Every structure is written in C-alpha cells, then in structure tokens.
Amino acid sequence: HDANAVRITISGLTVGYLPRAQAERLSSFMRSNGCNALVCNALINGGWKTNEHDSGFFGVRLAVPNRGAIEVRQR
C-alpha cells in the first residue's frame, strides 16, 4: 500500500494508477489544497489486435503536468 497512490477512474471504473513519482507530487498538492479528487482531460488510446488470439491494448493519457505548476480550475 502506497500512501501517495493516485487512482485513475473513468466512469467510476479504476483504469490504473499514476506512476510513483508523479503520484507523490500530485497527492502532496491535493493534500495541501484540501482535495480528495481532481478531474482532468484524458485521451484513451489503443485498440484491438484481431486474429485467432484477439486482445485489446489500451492506455490513458492524462492532462496532468509532469513538472511545473499544477493548475486547478473551480467548477
């Protein structure tokens, strides 16, 4: 269990977690700003490899900066 883990959800389903270094930075930002969840733009990429062994390969690209300021807009 990582105290800094940041879960990524889409439509209520867990699709993964941020890498450790980015999660540490983002979770620190969230704690210091009283946030328990953030919303950002995302791009789901990938697709299906169709043959006798059909399989899907998908990834999610999030609009969260690796460096610099993290900007949060109020809704």
HUHUUR-V612770 format. One record per backbone hydrogen bond with DSSP energy under -0.5 kcal/mol. CO is the residue of the C=O (numbers start at 1). NH is the residue of the N-H. If there is no record, write none. Layout:
CO NH
CO NH
//
This chain:
1 3
2 5
5 7
6 18
7 9
8 15
8 16
10 13
13 10
16 8
19 23
20 24
21 25
22 26
23 27
24 28
25 29
26 30
27 31
28 32
29 33
30 35
31 34
41 63
43 45
43 61
45 59
47 57
48 50
49 51
49 55
51 54
55 49
57 47
59 45
60 62
61 43
62 64
69 71
//
